[in-house]
Amino acid sequence: MAQIARECIGEGARPVRVLLFDKTPDSNWSVAWHQDRVVAVRERAEVPGFGPWSIKDGVPHVEPPVAVLEGVATLRLHLDDCGADNAPLKVALGSHRLGLVPADRAAAVAEALPVEVCEAGAGDIWAYSTLVLHASERSRAHGHRRVLHVDFAAADLPEPLRWLDYVKE
C-alpha cells in the first residue's frame, strides 16, 4: 500500500490514519455523498486556517486548509469480495478537483459527474484523492464487507500539529 501511495502523492508518503470498516447484516449502514474533510491529530493546537475541531472516538480531528487535503491519498484494501450487492464505494470522478464542496450540495454535484462504482475482490486496493466525493449504500449481502481504509500523507502538518499515527524518528 505504501508503494501505491508514493506513486500517488510522492516519496514521503506514510500512513497517518487507519480505519477498519466491517458491514455485516447486523451492522449495516449507508453513507450519503460526502468528502473526507478532517484529519486526525495527536492533540488539539490552534493553528491559523485549521478548524472547526471535533472529537471522534476520543481522537481530535480538525478540518485543515484544502491544500493539506489535496496532499492526502486514501487507499482501501478490501478484505472481502465487494460486488454490486455488498455496498461498493461510489466515487464522483473529477470531484477532487473542485475544492471543498458544501455538504448540502454534495449529492447534486456528484450526480452531475460520471460515477464509478468500485467493486473489488478480496485483496484489491482502490486508491483515490481524499477530497473525492464518495458514497455507499447498505449492503444486501449476507456476509462481511471489511475494508481497511488508510490515509497517507507526504507532508508534515504545521507545528505544533502532528498526524495521529505518525511519529518522526
VMD Tcl script that builds the backbone (N, CA, C; Angstrom):
set m [mol new atoms 507]
animate dup $m
set s [atomselect $m all]
$s set {name element resname resid chain x y z} {
  {N N MET 1 A 0.830 -1.189 0.000}
  {CA C MET 1 A 0.000 0.000 0.000}
  {C C MET 1 A 0.875 1.254 0.000}
  {N N ALA 2 A 1.980 1.221 0.736}
  {CA C ALA 2 A 2.851 2.389 0.802}
  {C C ALA 2 A 3.417 2.727 -0.572}
  {N N GLN 3 A 3.778 1.709 -1.357}
  {CA C GLN 3 A 4.315 1.978 -2.695}
  {C C GLN 3 A 3.249 2.641 -3.574}
  {N N ILE 4 A 2.015 2.168 -3.495}
  {CA C ILE 4 A 0.938 2.794 -4.271}
  {C C ILE 4 A 0.754 4.239 -3.830}
  {N N ALA 5 A 0.770 4.487 -2.522}
  {CA C ALA 5 A 0.624 5.852 -2.009}
  {C C ALA 5 A 1.762 6.742 -2.506}
  {N N ARG 6 A 2.990 6.208 -2.529}
  {CA C ARG 6 A 4.120 7.007 -3.028}
  {C C ARG 6 A 3.915 7.369 -4.490}
  {N N GLU 7 A 3.351 6.459 -5.270}
  {CA C GLU 7 A 3.079 6.758 -6.675}
  {C C GLU 7 A 2.022 7.847 -6.809}
  {N N CYS 8 A 1.119 7.925 -5.840}
  {CA C CYS 8 A 0.042 8.922 -5.890}
  {C C CYS 8 A 0.484 10.296 -5.395}
  {N N ILE 9 A 1.211 10.342 -4.269}
  {CA C ILE 9 A 1.487 11.644 -3.635}
  {C C ILE 9 A 2.951 11.923 -3.354}
  {N N GLY 10 A 3.845 11.012 -3.721}
  {CA C GLY 10 A 5.263 11.300 -3.570}
  {C C GLY 10 A 5.983 10.372 -2.615}
  {N N GLU 11 A 7.302 10.438 -2.673}
  {CA C GLU 11 A 8.165 9.516 -1.928}
  {C C GLU 11 A 7.991 9.583 -0.421}
  {N N GLY 12 A 7.571 10.712 0.116}
  {CA C GLY 12 A 7.429 10.840 1.561}
  {C C GLY 12 A 6.141 10.258 2.117}
  {N N ALA 13 A 5.328 9.623 1.286}
  {CA C ALA 13 A 4.019 9.123 1.729}
  {C C ALA 13 A 4.167 8.126 2.871}
  {N N ARG 14 A 3.386 8.366 3.925}
  {CA C ARG 14 A 3.346 7.443 5.064}
  {C C ARG 14 A 1.935 7.435 5.624}
  {N N PRO 15 A 1.537 6.335 6.275}
  {CA C PRO 15 A 0.172 6.267 6.814}
  {C C PRO 15 A -0.004 7.239 7.971}
  {N N VAL 16 A -1.154 7.945 7.968}
  {CA C VAL 16 A -1.440 8.905 9.039}
  {C C VAL 16 A -2.746 8.599 9.760}
  {N N ARG 17 A -3.553 7.692 9.198}
  {CA C ARG 17 A -4.781 7.261 9.865}
  {C C ARG 17 A -5.214 5.943 9.254}
  {N N VAL 18 A -5.655 5.018 10.110}
  {CA C VAL 18 A -6.123 3.709 9.661}
  {C C VAL 18 A -7.479 3.440 10.298}
  {N N LEU 19 A -8.445 3.028 9.480}
  {CA C LEU 19 A -9.781 2.665 9.950}
  {C C LEU 19 A -10.132 1.294 9.391}
  {N N LEU 20 A -10.930 0.547 10.128}
  {CA C LEU 20 A -11.458 -0.711 9.627}
  {C C LEU 20 A -12.973 -0.586 9.573}
  {N N PHE 21 A -13.538 -0.790 8.391}
  {CA C PHE 21 A -14.986 -0.808 8.217}
  {C C PHE 21 A -15.414 -2.256 8.047}
  {N N ASP 22 A -16.478 -2.652 8.724}
  {CA C ASP 22 A -16.991 -4.015 8.620}
  {C C ASP 22 A -18.510 -3.961 8.566}
  {N N LYS 23 A -19.050 -4.014 7.345}
  {CA C LYS 23 A -20.501 -4.070 7.186}
  {C C LYS 23 A -20.921 -5.535 7.252}
  {N N THR 24 A -21.898 -5.811 8.105}
  {CA C THR 24 A -22.465 -7.152 8.237}
  {C C THR 24 A -23.983 -6.999 8.247}
  {N N PRO 25 A -24.732 -8.086 8.172}
  {CA C PRO 25 A -26.187 -7.949 8.267}
  {C C PRO 25 A -26.637 -7.283 9.569}
  {N N ASP 26 A -25.861 -7.431 10.640}
  {CA C ASP 26 A -26.226 -6.821 11.926}
  {C C ASP 26 A -25.654 -5.423 12.119}
  {N N SER 27 A -24.678 -5.036 11.347}
  {CA C SER 27 A -24.051 -3.719 11.436}
  {C C SER 27 A -23.905 -3.198 10.012}
  {N N ASN 28 A -24.920 -2.497 9.559}
  {CA C ASN 28 A -25.036 -2.135 8.158}
  {C C ASN 28 A -25.491 -0.693 8.072}
  {N N TRP 29 A -24.928 0.064 7.188}
  {CA C TRP 29 A -25.274 1.478 7.102}
  {C C TRP 29 A -25.055 1.967 5.674}
  {N N SER 30 A -25.655 3.087 5.367}
  {CA C SER 30 A -25.377 3.772 4.107}
  {C C SER 30 A -24.698 5.086 4.444}
  {N N VAL 31 A -23.966 5.612 3.476}
  {CA C VAL 31 A -23.267 6.877 3.652}
  {C C VAL 31 A -23.609 7.753 2.454}
  {N N ALA 32 A -24.160 8.927 2.731}
  {CA C ALA 32 A -24.527 9.866 1.667}
  {C C ALA 32 A -23.263 10.443 1.019}
  {N N TRP 33 A -23.447 11.070 -0.135}
  {CA C TRP 33 A -22.324 11.711 -0.826}
  {C C TRP 33 A -21.646 12.703 0.108}
  {N N HIS 34 A -20.323 12.607 0.185}
  {CA C HIS 34 A -19.558 13.496 1.055}
  {C C HIS 34 A -18.081 13.471 0.666}
  {N N GLN 35 A -17.333 14.396 1.237}
  {CA C GLN 35 A -15.877 14.404 1.157}
  {C C GLN 35 A -15.338 14.117 2.551}
  {N N ASP 36 A -14.193 13.464 2.624}
  {CA C ASP 36 A -13.494 13.331 3.899}
  {C C ASP 36 A -12.709 14.630 4.074}
  {N N ARG 37 A -13.144 15.455 5.029}
  {CA C ARG 37 A -12.613 16.816 5.146}
  {C C ARG 37 A -11.868 17.071 6.440}
  {N N VAL 38 A -11.681 16.058 7.259}
  {CA C VAL 38 A -10.959 16.257 8.509}
  {C C VAL 38 A -9.789 15.291 8.579}
  {N N VAL 39 A -8.796 15.665 9.381}
  {CA C VAL 39 A -7.641 14.808 9.614}
  {C C VAL 39 A -7.535 14.549 11.107}
  {N N ALA 40 A -7.001 13.389 11.451}
  {CA C ALA 40 A -6.800 13.010 12.854}
  {C C ALA 40 A -5.428 13.498 13.296}
  {N N VAL 41 A -5.400 14.117 14.477}
  {CA C VAL 41 A -4.139 14.648 15.001}
  {C C VAL 41 A -3.917 14.142 16.421}
  {N N ARG 42 A -2.671 14.241 16.894}
  {CA C ARG 42 A -2.327 13.754 18.237}
  {C C ARG 42 A -2.985 14.588 19.329}
  {N N GLU 43 A -3.010 15.904 19.148}
  {CA C GLU 43 A -3.659 16.760 20.142}
  {C C GLU 43 A -4.063 18.069 19.485}
  {N N ARG 44 A -5.039 18.709 20.103}
  {CA C ARG 44 A -5.555 19.974 19.591}
  {C C ARG 44 A -4.535 21.080 19.820}
  {N N ALA 45 A -4.350 21.887 18.785}
  {CA C ALA 45 A -3.496 23.068 18.867}
  {C C ALA 45 A -4.067 24.090 17.889}
  {N N GLU 46 A -4.224 25.305 18.340}
  {CA C GLU 46 A -4.795 26.341 17.483}
  {C C GLU 46 A -3.752 26.798 16.465}
  {N N VAL 47 A -4.076 26.568 15.187}
  {CA C VAL 47 A -3.207 26.945 14.082}
  {C C VAL 47 A -4.085 27.678 13.075}
  {N N PRO 48 A -3.679 28.855 12.618}
  {CA C PRO 48 A -4.499 29.591 11.650}
  {C C PRO 48 A -4.854 28.737 10.430}
  {N N GLY 49 A -6.135 28.793 10.038}
  {CA C GLY 49 A -6.623 28.060 8.882}
  {C C GLY 49 A -7.115 26.660 9.191}
  {N N PHE 50 A -6.905 26.182 10.421}
  {CA C PHE 50 A -7.345 24.846 10.812}
  {C C PHE 50 A -8.561 24.967 11.713}
  {N N GLY 51 A -9.655 24.335 11.334}
  {CA C GLY 51 A -10.873 24.345 12.126}
  {C C GLY 51 A -12.065 24.217 11.200}
  {N N PRO 52 A -13.178 23.795 11.718}
  {CA C PRO 52 A -13.502 23.533 13.116}
  {C C PRO 52 A -12.920 22.208 13.594}
  {N N TRP 53 A -12.989 22.038 14.919}
  {CA C TRP 53 A -12.485 20.855 15.593}
  {C C TRP 53 A -13.630 19.933 15.982}
  {N N SER 54 A -13.320 18.619 16.065}
  {CA C SER 54 A -14.284 17.640 16.563}
  {C C SER 54 A -13.503 16.517 17.251}
  {N N ILE 55 A -14.228 15.706 17.984}
  {CA C ILE 55 A -13.647 14.523 18.622}
  {C C ILE 55 A -14.398 13.308 18.089}
  {N N LYS 56 A -13.671 12.324 17.556}
  {CA C LYS 56 A -14.263 11.080 17.056}
  {C C LYS 56 A -13.564 9.929 17.755}
  {N N ASP 57 A -14.328 9.128 18.484}
  {CA C ASP 57 A -13.765 8.005 19.236}
  {C C ASP 57 A -12.602 8.446 20.112}
  {N N GLY 58 A -12.734 9.624 20.712}
  {CA C GLY 58 A -11.719 10.129 21.622}
  {C C GLY 58 A -10.508 10.758 20.944}
  {N N VAL 59 A -10.515 10.858 19.624}
  {CA C VAL 59 A -9.372 11.379 18.869}
  {C C VAL 59 A -9.721 12.757 18.317}
  {N N PRO 60 A -8.846 13.758 18.538}
  {CA C PRO 60 A -9.115 15.074 17.962}
  {C C PRO 60 A -8.971 15.044 16.438}
  {N N HIS 61 A -9.937 15.663 15.778}
  {CA C HIS 61 A -9.944 15.818 14.323}
  {C C HIS 61 A -10.136 17.296 14.004}
  {N N VAL 62 A -9.541 17.727 12.911}
  {CA C VAL 62 A -9.656 19.117 12.501}
  {C C VAL 62 A -9.766 19.181 10.982}
  {N N GLU 63 A -10.518 20.179 10.506}
  {CA C GLU 63 A -10.561 20.428 9.076}
  {C C GLU 63 A -9.392 21.344 8.733}
  {N N PRO 64 A -8.445 20.846 7.918}
  {CA C PRO 64 A -7.298 21.665 7.534}
  {C C PRO 64 A -7.611 22.482 6.287}
  {N N PRO 65 A -6.716 23.373 5.902}
  {CA C PRO 65 A -6.875 24.051 4.618}
  {C C PRO 65 A -6.908 23.035 3.479}
  {N N VAL 66 A -7.568 23.387 2.399}
  {CA C VAL 66 A -7.738 22.459 1.280}
  {C C VAL 66 A -6.386 21.991 0.742}
  {N N ALA 67 A -5.361 22.812 0.804}
  {CA C ALA 67 A -4.039 22.404 0.304}
  {C C ALA 67 A -3.513 21.187 1.056}
  {N N VAL 68 A -3.809 21.069 2.339}
  {CA C VAL 68 A -3.390 19.889 3.099}
  {C C VAL 68 A -4.151 18.668 2.596}
  {N N LEU 69 A -5.460 18.783 2.428}
  {CA C LEU 69 A -6.272 17.655 1.966}
  {C C LEU 69 A -5.875 17.214 0.559}
  {N N GLU 70 A -5.444 18.153 -0.265}
  {CA C GLU 70 A -5.001 17.795 -1.616}
  {C C GLU 70 A -3.753 16.924 -1.591}
  {N N GLY 71 A -3.014 16.930 -0.495}
  {CA C GLY 71 A -1.817 16.112 -0.358}
  {C C GLY 71 A -2.053 14.795 0.352}
  {N N VAL 72 A -3.322 14.429 0.578}
  {CA C VAL 72 A -3.648 13.182 1.272}
  {C C VAL 72 A -4.300 12.222 0.270}
  {N N ALA 73 A -3.833 10.984 0.288}
  {CA C ALA 73 A -4.425 9.934 -0.543}
  {C C ALA 73 A -5.026 8.879 0.366}
  {N N THR 74 A -6.164 8.351 -0.028}
  {CA C THR 74 A -6.813 7.276 0.709}
  {C C THR 74 A -6.683 5.989 -0.087}
  {N N LEU 75 A -6.245 4.942 0.585}
  {CA C LEU 75 A -6.184 3.619 -0.021}
  {C C LEU 75 A -7.099 2.699 0.761}
  {N N ARG 76 A -7.866 1.895 0.040}
  {CA C ARG 76 A -8.814 0.961 0.660}
  {C C ARG 76 A -8.422 -0.449 0.250}
  {N N LEU 77 A -8.012 -1.245 1.224}
  {CA C LEU 77 A -7.682 -2.648 0.994}
  {C C LEU 77 A -8.914 -3.475 1.327}
  {N N HIS 78 A -9.424 -4.186 0.346}
  {CA C HIS 78 A -10.633 -4.998 0.542}
  {C C HIS 78 A -10.237 -6.355 1.103}
  {N N LEU 79 A -10.786 -6.673 2.270}
  {CA C LEU 79 A -10.512 -7.950 2.915}
  {C C LEU 79 A -11.525 -9.015 2.497}
  {N N ASP 80 A -12.624 -8.569 1.896}
  {CA C ASP 80 A -13.674 -9.468 1.392}
  {C C ASP 80 A -14.041 -9.023 -0.014}
  {N N ASP 81 A -14.647 -9.920 -0.776}
  {CA C ASP 81 A -15.182 -9.534 -2.075}
  {C C ASP 81 A -16.233 -8.452 -1.869}
  {N N CYS 82 A -16.276 -7.510 -2.783}
  {CA C CYS 82 A -17.226 -6.403 -2.690}
  {C C CYS 82 A -17.869 -6.202 -4.062}
  {N N GLY 83 A -18.885 -7.027 -4.324}
  {CA C GLY 83 A -19.619 -6.916 -5.573}
  {C C GLY 83 A -20.745 -5.903 -5.448}
  {N N ALA 84 A -21.570 -5.852 -6.458}
  {CA C ALA 84 A -22.654 -4.866 -6.513}
  {C C ALA 84 A -23.610 -4.979 -5.336}
  {N N ASP 85 A -23.757 -6.181 -4.755}
  {CA C ASP 85 A -24.687 -6.367 -3.647}
  {C C ASP 85 A -24.057 -6.122 -2.274}
  {N N ASN 86 A -22.743 -5.792 -2.248}
  {CA C ASN 86 A -22.042 -5.659 -0.977}
  {C C ASN 86 A -21.558 -4.235 -0.726}
  {N N ALA 87 A -22.366 -3.277 -1.139}
  {CA C ALA 87 A -22.151 -1.855 -0.841}
  {C C ALA 87 A -20.802 -1.325 -1.304}
  {N N PRO 88 A -20.467 -1.483 -2.593}
  {CA C PRO 88 A -19.200 -0.921 -3.047}
  {C C PRO 88 A -19.218 0.601 -2.956}
  {N N LEU 89 A -18.049 1.151 -2.780}
  {CA C LEU 89 A -17.908 2.601 -2.763}
  {C C LEU 89 A -18.267 3.151 -4.138}
  {N N LYS 90 A -18.936 4.287 -4.159}
  {CA C LYS 90 A -19.197 5.019 -5.398}
  {C C LYS 90 A -18.396 6.317 -5.314}
  {N N VAL 91 A -17.695 6.683 -6.386}
  {CA C VAL 91 A -16.941 7.929 -6.410}
  {C C VAL 91 A -17.385 8.771 -7.604}
  {N N ALA 92 A -17.429 10.077 -7.388}
  {CA C ALA 92 A -17.776 11.026 -8.450}
  {C C ALA 92 A -16.471 11.478 -9.099}
  {N N LEU 93 A -16.238 10.983 -10.310}
  {CA C LEU 93 A -14.968 11.226 -10.984}
  {C C LEU 93 A -14.729 12.715 -11.215}
  {N N GLY 94 A -13.530 13.159 -10.865}
  {CA C GLY 94 A -13.140 14.554 -11.051}
  {C C GLY 94 A -13.540 15.472 -9.917}
  {N N SER 95 A -14.334 14.990 -8.980}
  {CA C SER 95 A -14.822 15.875 -7.908}
  {C C SER 95 A -13.711 16.348 -6.979}
  {N N HIS 96 A -12.605 15.619 -6.922}
  {CA C HIS 96 A -11.487 16.041 -6.069}
  {C C HIS 96 A -10.846 17.334 -6.553}
  {N N ARG 97 A -11.123 17.726 -7.782}
  {CA C ARG 97 A -10.558 18.965 -8.342}
  {C C ARG 97 A -11.423 20.187 -8.040}
  {N N LEU 98 A -12.537 19.997 -7.355}
  {CA C LEU 98 A -13.492 21.091 -7.113}
  {C C LEU 98 A -13.252 21.809 -5.789}
  {N N GLY 99 A -12.239 21.418 -5.046}
  {CA C GLY 99 A -12.025 22.002 -3.724}
  {C C GLY 99 A -13.066 21.485 -2.759}
  {N N LEU 100 A -13.362 22.285 -1.749}
  {CA C LEU 100 A -14.359 21.883 -0.760}
  {C C LEU 100 A -15.755 22.099 -1.322}
  {N N VAL 101 A -16.554 21.051 -1.320}
  {CA C VAL 101 A -17.936 21.104 -1.803}
  {C C VAL 101 A -18.836 21.187 -0.575}
  {N N PRO 102 A -19.697 22.204 -0.483}
  {CA C PRO 102 A -20.600 22.282 0.676}
  {C C PRO 102 A -21.428 21.007 0.815}
  {N N ALA 103 A -21.583 20.547 2.044}
  {CA C ALA 103 A -22.286 19.293 2.308}
  {C C ALA 103 A -23.683 19.282 1.692}
  {N N ASP 104 A -24.377 20.423 1.721}
  {CA C ASP 104 A -25.742 20.457 1.191}
  {C C ASP 104 A -25.781 20.437 -0.338}
  {N N ARG 105 A -24.621 20.506 -0.992}
  {CA C ARG 105 A -24.557 20.432 -2.456}
  {C C ARG 105 A -23.867 19.167 -2.950}
  {N N ALA 106 A -23.355 18.354 -2.029}
  {CA C ALA 106 A -22.542 17.200 -2.409}
  {C C ALA 106 A -23.292 16.242 -3.334}
  {N N ALA 107 A -24.532 15.906 -3.021}
  {CA C ALA 107 A -25.289 14.956 -3.850}
  {C C ALA 107 A -25.522 15.521 -5.251}
  {N N ALA 108 A -25.907 16.777 -5.349}
  {CA C ALA 108 A -26.170 17.375 -6.662}
  {C C ALA 108 A -24.895 17.447 -7.499}
  {N N VAL 109 A -23.785 17.818 -6.867}
  {CA C VAL 109 A -22.513 17.885 -7.588}
  {C C VAL 109 A -22.107 16.486 -8.052}
  {N N ALA 110 A -22.197 15.496 -7.164}
  {CA C ALA 110 A -21.813 14.124 -7.519}
  {C C ALA 110 A -22.659 13.589 -8.664}
  {N N GLU 111 A -23.945 13.843 -8.617}
  {CA C GLU 111 A -24.841 13.301 -9.635}
  {C C GLU 111 A -24.676 13.983 -10.994}
  {N N ALA 112 A -24.006 15.125 -11.028}
  {CA C ALA 112 A -23.734 15.807 -12.289}
  {C C ALA 112 A -22.432 15.321 -12.934}
  {N N LEU 113 A -21.692 14.470 -12.238}
  {CA C LEU 113 A -20.417 13.956 -12.726}
  {C C LEU 113 A -20.528 12.469 -13.043}
  {N N PRO 114 A -19.592 11.938 -13.845}
  {CA C PRO 114 A -19.573 10.485 -14.029}
  {C C PRO 114 A -19.286 9.804 -12.687}
  {N N VAL 115 A -19.970 8.700 -12.419}
  {CA C VAL 115 A -19.803 7.981 -11.161}
  {C C VAL 115 A -19.202 6.610 -11.445}
  {N N GLU 116 A -18.167 6.272 -10.702}
  {CA C GLU 116 A -17.532 4.951 -10.789}
  {C C GLU 116 A -17.973 4.144 -9.576}
  {N N VAL 117 A -18.454 2.929 -9.817}
  {CA C VAL 117 A -18.798 2.012 -8.740}
  {C C VAL 117 A -17.583 1.108 -8.547}
  {N N CYS 118 A -17.020 1.129 -7.363}
  {CA C CYS 118 A -15.727 0.499 -7.086}
  {C C CYS 118 A -15.878 -0.921 -6.554}
  {N N GLU 119 A -16.370 -1.828 -7.395}
  {CA C GLU 119 A -16.428 -3.222 -6.995}
  {C C GLU 119 A -15.000 -3.738 -6.852}
  {N N ALA 120 A -14.810 -4.727 -5.981}
  {CA C ALA 120 A -13.458 -5.223 -5.729}
  {C C ALA 120 A -13.511 -6.667 -5.272}
  {N N GLY 121 A -12.413 -7.363 -5.485}
  {CA C GLY 121 A -12.239 -8.698 -4.933}
  {C C GLY 121 A -11.396 -8.608 -3.678}
  {N N ALA 122 A -11.450 -9.630 -2.858}
  {CA C ALA 122 A -10.613 -9.665 -1.661}
  {C C ALA 122 A -9.154 -9.494 -2.080}
  {N N GLY 123 A -8.464 -8.571 -1.421}
  {CA C GLY 123 A -7.069 -8.275 -1.740}
  {C C GLY 123 A -6.878 -7.105 -2.681}
  {N N ASP 124 A -7.949 -6.652 -3.344}
  {CA C ASP 124 A -7.835 -5.493 -4.232}
  {C C ASP 124 A -7.671 -4.210 -3.423}
  {N N ILE 125 A -6.985 -3.250 -4.022}
  {CA C ILE 125 A -6.783 -1.936 -3.402}
  {C C ILE 125 A -7.303 -0.871 -4.348}
  {N N TRP 126 A -8.132 0.006 -3.810}
  {CA C TRP 126 A -8.569 1.202 -4.521}
  {C C TRP 126 A -7.833 2.385 -3.908}
  {N N ALA 127 A -7.329 3.278 -4.736}
  {CA C ALA 127 A -6.663 4.493 -4.271}
  {C C ALA 127 A -7.396 5.685 -4.853}
  {N N TYR 128 A -7.598 6.703 -4.015}
  {CA C TYR 128 A -8.264 7.904 -4.505}
  {C C TYR 128 A -7.855 9.114 -3.679}
  {N N SER 129 A -8.081 10.284 -4.247}
  {CA C SER 129 A -7.835 11.524 -3.525}
  {C C SER 129 A -8.824 11.614 -2.374}
  {N N THR 130 A -8.341 11.974 -1.216}
  {CA C THR 130 A -9.210 12.079 -0.048}
  {C C THR 130 A -10.359 13.052 -0.288}
  {N N LEU 131 A -10.174 14.038 -1.162}
  {CA C LEU 131 A -11.223 15.026 -1.427}
  {C C LEU 131 A -12.311 14.547 -2.386}
  {N N VAL 132 A -12.195 13.359 -2.951}
  {CA C VAL 132 A -13.203 12.916 -3.910}
  {C C VAL 132 A -14.553 12.750 -3.202}
  {N N LEU 133 A -15.619 13.141 -3.873}
  {CA C LEU 133 A -16.963 12.880 -3.356}
  {C C LEU 133 A -17.222 11.385 -3.475}
  {N N HIS 134 A -17.697 10.776 -2.380}
  {CA C HIS 134 A -17.960 9.345 -2.387}
  {C C HIS 134 A -19.155 9.021 -1.496}
  {N N ALA 135 A -19.712 7.835 -1.736}
  {CA C ALA 135 A -20.902 7.385 -1.008}
  {C C ALA 135 A -20.942 5.869 -1.057}
  {N N SER 136 A -21.784 5.266 -0.224}
  {CA C SER 136 A -22.053 3.831 -0.335}
  {C C SER 136 A -23.440 3.541 0.213}
  {N N GLU 137 A -24.024 2.477 -0.300}
  {CA C GLU 137 A -25.361 2.041 0.116}
  {C C GLU 137 A -25.236 1.026 1.250}
  {N N ARG 138 A -26.354 0.625 1.783}
  {CA C ARG 138 A -26.380 -0.508 2.721}
  {C C ARG 138 A -26.062 -1.775 1.923}
  {N N SER 139 A -25.365 -2.691 2.546}
  {CA C SER 139 A -25.058 -3.962 1.905}
  {C C SER 139 A -26.312 -4.829 1.839}
  {N N ARG 140 A -26.460 -5.555 0.727}
  {CA C ARG 140 A -27.543 -6.533 0.582}
  {C C ARG 140 A -27.006 -7.954 0.684}
  {N N ALA 141 A -25.683 -8.085 0.900}
  {CA C ALA 141 A -25.048 -9.399 1.002}
  {C C ALA 141 A -25.240 -9.953 2.411}
  {N N HIS 142 A -24.974 -11.230 2.569}
  {CA C HIS 142 A -25.197 -11.888 3.852}
  {C C HIS 142 A -23.910 -12.140 4.632}
  {N N GLY 143 A -22.816 -11.564 4.194}
  {CA C GLY 143 A -21.557 -11.778 4.902}
  {C C GLY 143 A -20.938 -10.453 5.315}
  {N N HIS 144 A -19.648 -10.461 5.412}
  {CA C HIS 144 A -18.898 -9.255 5.780}
  {C C HIS 144 A -18.553 -8.451 4.543}
  {N N ARG 145 A -18.352 -7.150 4.762}
  {CA C ARG 145 A -17.696 -6.288 3.779}
  {C C ARG 145 A -16.676 -5.488 4.571}
  {N N ARG 146 A -15.501 -6.120 4.753}
  {CA C ARG 146 A -14.441 -5.488 5.540}
  {C C ARG 146 A -13.485 -4.757 4.615}
  {N N VAL 147 A -13.183 -3.524 4.998}
  {CA C VAL 147 A -12.269 -2.683 4.237}
  {C C VAL 147 A -11.321 -2.013 5.215}
  {N N LEU 148 A -10.024 -2.119 4.927}
  {CA C LEU 148 A -9.024 -1.382 5.679}
  {C C LEU 148 A -8.795 -0.075 4.936}
  {N N HIS 149 A -9.150 1.033 5.575}
  {CA C HIS 149 A -9.099 2.382 4.992}
  {C C HIS 149 A -7.866 3.063 5.576}
  {N N VAL 150 A -6.898 3.404 4.729}
  {CA C VAL 150 A -5.647 4.012 5.202}
  {C C VAL 150 A -5.438 5.335 4.481}
  {N N ASP 151 A -5.327 6.411 5.273}
  {CA C ASP 151 A -4.981 7.726 4.724}
  {C C ASP 151 A -3.472 7.884 4.780}
  {N N PHE 152 A -2.891 8.346 3.675}
  {CA C PHE 152 A -1.457 8.587 3.567}
  {C C PHE 152 A -1.220 10.066 3.309}
  {N N ALA 153 A -0.167 10.603 3.875}
  {CA C ALA 153 A 0.256 11.981 3.609}
  {C C ALA 153 A 1.757 11.984 3.386}
  {N N ALA 154 A 2.229 12.922 2.583}
  {CA C ALA 154 A 3.663 13.039 2.323}
  {C C ALA 154 A 4.274 14.228 3.046}
  {N N ALA 155 A 3.448 15.147 3.506}
  {CA C ALA 155 A 3.958 16.356 4.154}
  {C C ALA 155 A 3.580 16.373 5.631}
  {N N ASP 156 A 4.395 17.032 6.427}
  {CA C ASP 156 A 4.073 17.247 7.827}
  {C C ASP 156 A 2.998 18.308 7.955}
  {N N LEU 157 A 2.283 18.284 9.055}
  {CA C LEU 157 A 1.363 19.366 9.396}
  {C C LEU 157 A 2.188 20.498 10.006}
  {N N PRO 158 A 1.670 21.725 9.965}
  {CA C PRO 158 A 2.421 22.827 10.582}
  {C C PRO 158 A 2.509 22.638 12.093}
  {N N GLU 159 A 3.672 22.939 12.644}
  {CA C GLU 159 A 3.871 22.836 14.098}
  {C C GLU 159 A 2.891 23.753 14.806}
  {N N PRO 160 A 2.356 23.339 15.919}
  {CA C PRO 160 A 2.677 22.149 16.699}
  {C C PRO 160 A 1.792 20.941 16.375}
  {N N LEU 161 A 0.985 20.998 15.300}
  {CA C LEU 161 A 0.123 19.864 14.952}
  {C C LEU 161 A 0.958 18.688 14.466}
  {N N ARG 162 A 0.516 17.489 14.822}
  {CA C ARG 162 A 1.171 16.260 14.366}
  {C C ARG 162 A 0.098 15.265 13.966}
  {N N TRP 163 A 0.345 14.555 12.869}
  {CA C TRP 163 A -0.562 13.495 12.448}
  {C C TRP 163 A -0.738 12.501 13.587}
  {N N LEU 164 A -1.889 11.911 13.682}
  {CA C LEU 164 A -2.176 10.953 14.750}
  {C C LEU 164 A -1.229 9.760 14.727}
  {N N ASP 165 A -1.053 9.123 13.587}
  {CA C ASP 165 A -0.331 7.853 13.515}
  {C C ASP 165 A 1.075 7.994 12.981}
  {N N TYR 166 A 1.644 9.145 13.061}
  {CA C TYR 166 A 2.985 9.321 12.521}
  {C C TYR 166 A 3.878 9.949 13.570}
  {N N VAL 167 A 5.002 9.326 13.838}
  {CA C VAL 167 A 5.976 9.871 14.780}
  {C C VAL 167 A 7.293 10.022 14.039}
  {N N LYS 168 A 7.847 11.221 14.011}
  {CA C LYS 168 A 9.148 11.427 13.361}
  {C C LYS 168 A 10.218 10.698 14.140}
  {N N GLU 169 A 11.118 10.056 13.430}
  {CA C GLU 169 A 12.225 9.366 14.085}
  {C C GLU 169 A 13.443 10.255 14.123}
}
mol reanalyze $m
mol bondsrecalc $m
mol representation Tube
mol addrep $m
